[in-house]
Amino acid sequence: MLTVQSQNVGEPFSPDDDIVTAKTIARDYQVYPFTVYKWVHRGIIPVFRINSRCLRFSRREVRAAIAKYRIREQGVSR
């Protein structure tokens, strides 16, 4: 049986959730995988630690976390 230890996760793990690797998250956001690991280290995105070397991510929870950090374009006042 696989035991999943979650870190920085607000909701319990859902078996129906799309669980992916750092490489997939990097591809989704057009960044390097190293950037994804930096986001984890800084606590920006939630992660599931399978073991010390294996991390997995919930696409739904990463999307929600990244949305908090998005810069929204504002109208320029002159």
C-alpha positions as protocol buffer text, in pm:
chain_id: "A"
residue {
  index: 1
  type: MET
  ca { x: 0 y: 0 z: 0 }
}
residue {
  index: 2
  type: LEU
  ca { x: 128 y: 346 z: -94 }
}
residue {
  index: 3
  type: THR
  ca { x: 140 y: 604 z: 182 }
}
residue {
  index: 4
  type: VAL
  ca { x: 130 y: 963 z: 65 }
}
residue {
  index: 5
  type: GLN
  ca { x: 252 y: 1234 z: 298 }
}
residue {
  index: 6
  type: SER
  ca { x: 119 y: 1574 z: 205 }
}
residue {
  index: 7
  type: GLN
  ca { x: 289 y: 1907 z: 270 }
}
residue {
  index: 8
  type: ASN
  ca { x: 131 y: 2252 z: 239 }
}
residue {
  index: 9
  type: VAL
  ca { x: -199 y: 2100 z: 133 }
}
residue {
  index: 10
  type: GLY
  ca { x: -525 y: 2255 z: 246 }
}
residue {
  index: 11
  type: GLU
  ca { x: -757 y: 1974 z: 140 }
}
residue {
  index: 12
  type: PRO
  ca { x: -722 y: 1597 z: 172 }
}
residue {
  index: 13
  type: PHE
  ca { x: -586 y: 1402 z: -122 }
}
residue {
  index: 14
  type: SER
  ca { x: -859 y: 1296 z: -364 }
}
residue {
  index: 15
  type: PRO
  ca { x: -811 y: 978 z: -571 }
}
residue {
  index: 16
  type: ASP
  ca { x: -987 y: 1151 z: -861 }
}
residue {
  index: 17
  type: ASP
  ca { x: -737 y: 1436 z: -862 }
}
residue {
  index: 18
  type: ASP
  ca { x: -485 y: 1465 z: -1148 }
}
residue {
  index: 19
  type: ILE
  ca { x: -152 y: 1385 z: -978 }
}
residue {
  index: 20
  type: VAL
  ca { x: 155 y: 1472 z: -1187 }
}
residue {
  index: 21
  type: THR
  ca { x: 533 y: 1514 z: -1171 }
}
residue {
  index: 22
  type: ALA
  ca { x: 739 y: 1833 z: -1142 }
}
residue {
  index: 23
  type: LYS
  ca { x: 827 y: 1798 z: -1510 }
}
residue {
  index: 24
  type: THR
  ca { x: 457 y: 1809 z: -1602 }
}
residue {
  index: 25
  type: ILE
  ca { x: 394 y: 2115 z: -1383 }
}
residue {
  index: 26
  type: ALA
  ca { x: 697 y: 2282 z: -1542 }
}
residue {
  index: 27
  type: ARG
  ca { x: 558 y: 2212 z: -1888 }
}
residue {
  index: 28
  type: ASP
  ca { x: 213 y: 2342 z: -1786 }
}
residue {
  index: 29
  type: TYR
  ca { x: 359 y: 2675 z: -1669 }
}
residue {
  index: 30
  type: GLN
  ca { x: 643 y: 2696 z: -1925 }
}
residue {
  index: 31
  type: VAL
  ca { x: 919 y: 2703 z: -1663 }
}
residue {
  index: 32
  type: TYR
  ca { x: 1214 y: 2476 z: -1588 }
}
residue {
  index: 33
  type: PRO
  ca { x: 1158 y: 2186 z: -1344 }
}
residue {
  index: 34
  type: PHE
  ca { x: 1413 y: 2354 z: -1115 }
}
residue {
  index: 35
  type: THR
  ca { x: 1171 y: 2646 z: -1084 }
}
residue {
  index: 36
  type: VAL
  ca { x: 897 y: 2408 z: -968 }
}
residue {
  index: 37
  type: TYR
  ca { x: 1132 y: 2276 z: -697 }
}
residue {
  index: 38
  type: LYS
  ca { x: 1206 y: 2634 z: -590 }
}
residue {
  index: 39
  type: TRP
  ca { x: 832 y: 2701 z: -560 }
}
residue {
  index: 40
  type: VAL
  ca { x: 804 y: 2393 z: -334 }
}
residue {
  index: 41
  type: HIS
  ca { x: 1099 y: 2505 z: -121 }
}
residue {
  index: 42
  type: ARG
  ca { x: 946 y: 2852 z: -82 }
}
residue {
  index: 43
  type: GLY
  ca { x: 606 y: 2706 z: 7 }
}
residue {
  index: 44
  type: ILE
  ca { x: 435 y: 2859 z: -296 }
}
residue {
  index: 45
  type: ILE
  ca { x: 284 y: 2534 z: -425 }
}
residue {
  index: 46
  type: PRO
  ca { x: 163 y: 2223 z: -240 }
}
residue {
  index: 47
  type: VAL
  ca { x: 341 y: 1891 z: -286 }
}
residue {
  index: 48
  type: PHE
  ca { x: 288 y: 1523 z: -205 }
}
residue {
  index: 49
  type: ARG
  ca { x: 612 y: 1363 z: -85 }
}
residue {
  index: 50
  type: ILE
  ca { x: 607 y: 995 z: -179 }
}
residue {
  index: 51
  type: ASN
  ca { x: 957 y: 956 z: -32 }
}
residue {
  index: 52
  type: SER
  ca { x: 1263 y: 1178 z: 3 }
}
residue {
  index: 53
  type: ARG
  ca { x: 1329 y: 1183 z: -373 }
}
residue {
  index: 54
  type: CYS
  ca { x: 981 y: 1142 z: -521 }
}
residue {
  index: 55
  type: LEU
  ca { x: 743 y: 1438 z: -532 }
}
residue {
  index: 56
  type: ARG
  ca { x: 400 y: 1456 z: -690 }
}
residue {
  index: 57
  type: PHE
  ca { x: 166 y: 1748 z: -742 }
}
residue {
  index: 58
  type: SER
  ca { x: -209 y: 1794 z: -763 }
}
residue {
  index: 59
  type: ARG
  ca { x: -278 y: 1999 z: -1076 }
}
residue {
  index: 60
  type: ARG
  ca { x: -592 y: 2142 z: -913 }
}
residue {
  index: 61
  type: GLU
  ca { x: -409 y: 2255 z: -599 }
}
residue {
  index: 62
  type: VAL
  ca { x: -110 y: 2393 z: -790 }
}
residue {
  index: 63
  type: ARG
  ca { x: -345 y: 2590 z: -1015 }
}
residue {
  index: 64
  type: ALA
  ca { x: -518 y: 2739 z: -708 }
}
residue {
  index: 65
  type: ALA
  ca { x: -185 y: 2824 z: -542 }
}
residue {
  index: 66
  type: ILE
  ca { x: -39 y: 2984 z: -855 }
}
residue {
  index: 67
  type: ALA
  ca { x: -356 y: 3191 z: -901 }
}
residue {
  index: 68
  type: LYS
  ca { x: -274 y: 3369 z: -574 }
}
residue {
  index: 69
  type: TYR
  ca { x: 57 y: 3485 z: -720 }
}
residue {
  index: 70
  type: ARG
  ca { x: -54 y: 3585 z: -1068 }
}
residue {
  index: 71
  type: ILE
  ca { x: 6 y: 3947 z: -1158 }
}
residue {
  index: 72
  type: ARG
  ca { x: -304 y: 4091 z: -1309 }
}
residue {
  index: 73
  type: GLU
  ca { x: -256 y: 4368 z: -1561 }
}
residue {
  index: 74
  type: GLN
  ca { x: -397 y: 4697 z: -1441 }
}
residue {
  index: 75
  type: GLY
  ca { x: -500 y: 4996 z: -1651 }
}
residue {
  index: 76
  type: VAL
  ca { x: -233 y: 5263 z: -1672 }
}
residue {
  index: 77
  type: SER
  ca { x: -335 y: 5605 z: -1542 }
}
residue {
  index: 78
  type: ARG
  ca { x: -188 y: 5907 z: -1715 }
}
